[in-house]
Amino acid sequence: MAAELTGNPMCESRPFSWRRWSPCLLLLVSCLGCQQDRHEAPTKPIGAQGEAPKTPSKWVELQPGLRISPGSQEVLLDAEVCLSDGWLEQVVCSVGTREHESIMVTSVPASALHAGLLAVGFQPGQPGQWHWEGGTVIREAPQGSDLEILVAPLGEEAWVPVRDWIMDEGGQSPQGHWVFGGSTMRDVESVPAGYSRYEADLGGSIIGLVTFGDETVGFSEVIPDEVAMAPEEWRVRVDAVPPVGSAVHVLIRPLPNPG
């Protein structure tokens, strides 16, 4: 499903409401789920207060690398560590896009993750944005369902917030959460036939940290993507992230006690 499209000056992004597509996508995802085998769930992750989430014993596979649990409103994404040291702008990206600035990479298209999030009941809004206005930087926070993201090496029980894999120069993790912005859609006329119109499929921003404005899931704090505006701050926590090439699970679920 994923398609790369770079260097096309005719391609311009614009906001798009997924809300009117939600019923169709939900039906599609439901049908896909009915055609797939059910799999045993991984071990239960530990919640923010030490409690076990309501993880069912069965998951529905939507496609290889992507499973959902509608009963507990959870989405499970397979990924691989692609950076174990260095500056970060992404948490999860698509293959062949931003591996040089992302902790993990996945072969699951951003649009498929979007559909999975819809299927378990999350609501998309819009990615974060920023712009100059009279010499001042205006930040617009992302909108959509608030999310918690946990990670664990494949086959292990040590689930931790993905924030614990990120640190600043002082060793502190970012103090924020994740938001289902839902990326944007390109005009039909600007995309050649056979290519995805979903912006994150093209740019690779599946779970972002820095604000590019096209991410499917973004960080709650708007961090401009220009170094002149926001000097590089976040990097990989070397002693926490598994070696490059390690298979990992990414668990997305509702943010505990949002507000």
ChimeraX attribute file (.defattr): number of C-alpha atoms within 10 A of each C-alpha:
attribute: neighborCount
match mode: 1-to-1
recipient: residues
	/A:1	12
	/A:2	19
	/A:3	18
	/A:4	15
	/A:5	16
	/A:6	10
	/A:7	6
	/A:8	10
	/A:9	7
	/A:10	9
	/A:11	17
	/A:12	13
	/A:13	17
	/A:14	11
	/A:15	17
	/A:16	16
	/A:17	14
	/A:18	20
	/A:19	13
	/A:20	9
	/A:21	9
	/A:22	17
	/A:23	13
	/A:24	12
	/A:25	19
	/A:26	18
	/A:27	12
	/A:28	14
	/A:29	21
	/A:30	15
	/A:31	12
	/A:32	14
	/A:33	18
	/A:34	12
	/A:35	11
	/A:36	13
	/A:37	11
	/A:38	15
	/A:39	12
	/A:40	10
	/A:41	16
	/A:42	17
	/A:43	14
	/A:44	16
	/A:45	21
	/A:46	16
	/A:47	16
	/A:48	14
	/A:49	7
	/A:50	8
	/A:51	10
	/A:52	12
	/A:53	14
	/A:54	14
	/A:55	18
	/A:56	15
	/A:57	13
	/A:58	16
	/A:59	23
	/A:60	23
	/A:61	23
	/A:62	24
	/A:63	14
	/A:64	11
	/A:65	16
	/A:66	23
	/A:67	24
	/A:68	26
	/A:69	22
	/A:70	18
	/A:71	13
	/A:72	14
	/A:73	19
	/A:74	27
	/A:75	25
	/A:76	26
	/A:77	20
	/A:78	21
	/A:79	26
	/A:80	22
	/A:81	22
	/A:82	24
	/A:83	24
	/A:84	21
	/A:85	18
	/A:86	14
	/A:87	20
	/A:88	23
	/A:89	25
	/A:90	27
	/A:91	28
	/A:92	27
	/A:93	32
	/A:94	27
	/A:95	18
	/A:96	13
	/A:97	17
	/A:98	21
	/A:99	22
	/A:100	17
	/A:101	21
	/A:102	28
	/A:103	31
	/A:104	29
	/A:105	28
	/A:106	24
	/A:107	18
	/A:108	22
	/A:109	23
	/A:110	30
	/A:111	21
	/A:112	18
	/A:113	23
	/A:114	24
	/A:115	20
	/A:116	29
	/A:117	27
	/A:118	24
	/A:119	24
	/A:120	19
	/A:121	16
	/A:122	21
	/A:123	20
	/A:124	25
	/A:125	22
	/A:126	26
	/A:127	29
	/A:128	27
	/A:129	18
	/A:130	17
	/A:131	12
	/A:132	9
	/A:133	8
	/A:134	7
	/A:135	7
	/A:136	8
	/A:137	12
	/A:138	14
	/A:139	16
	/A:140	14
	/A:141	20
	/A:142	27
	/A:143	18
	/A:144	19
	/A:145	20
	/A:146	25
	/A:147	22
	/A:148	21
	/A:149	21
	/A:150	21
	/A:151	25
	/A:152	20
	/A:153	19
	/A:154	16
	/A:155	11
	/A:156	11
	/A:157	14
	/A:158	14
	/A:159	19
	/A:160	19
	/A:161	19
	/A:162	20
	/A:163	22
	/A:164	16
	/A:165	21
	/A:166	23
	/A:167	19
	/A:168	15
	/A:169	10
	/A:170	7
	/A:171	11
	/A:172	13
	/A:173	17
	/A:174	18
	/A:175	9
	/A:176	11
	/A:177	18
	/A:178	24
	/A:179	32
	/A:180	27
	/A:181	27
	/A:182	36
	/A:183	32
	/A:184	24
	/A:185	20
	/A:186	18
	/A:187	15
	/A:188	12
	/A:189	11
	/A:190	14
	/A:191	17
	/A:192	12
	/A:193	9
	/A:194	8
	/A:195	15
	/A:196	20
	/A:197	23
	/A:198	25
	/A:199	27
	/A:200	29
	/A:201	30
	/A:202	21
	/A:203	21
	/A:204	28
	/A:205	31
	/A:206	29
	/A:207	27
	/A:208	25
	/A:209	29
	/A:210	26
	/A:211	26
	/A:212	22
	/A:213	26
	/A:214	30
	/A:215	32
	/A:216	29
	/A:217	33
	/A:218	35
	/A:219	28
	/A:220	23
	/A:221	20
	/A:222	21
	/A:223	23
	/A:224	22
	/A:225	18
	/A:226	12
	/A:227	10
	/A:228	8
	/A:229	10
	/A:230	11
	/A:231	11
	/A:232	17
	/A:233	16
	/A:234	21
	/A:235	23
	/A:236	23
	/A:237	21
	/A:238	15
	/A:239	10
	/A:240	12
	/A:241	22
	/A:242	19
	/A:243	15
	/A:244	14
	/A:245	14
	/A:246	14
	/A:247	19
	/A:248	21
	/A:249	21
	/A:250	24
	/A:251	22
	/A:252	19
	/A:253	21
	/A:254	19
	/A:255	16
	/A:256	12
	/A:257	7
	/A:258	10
	/A:259	5
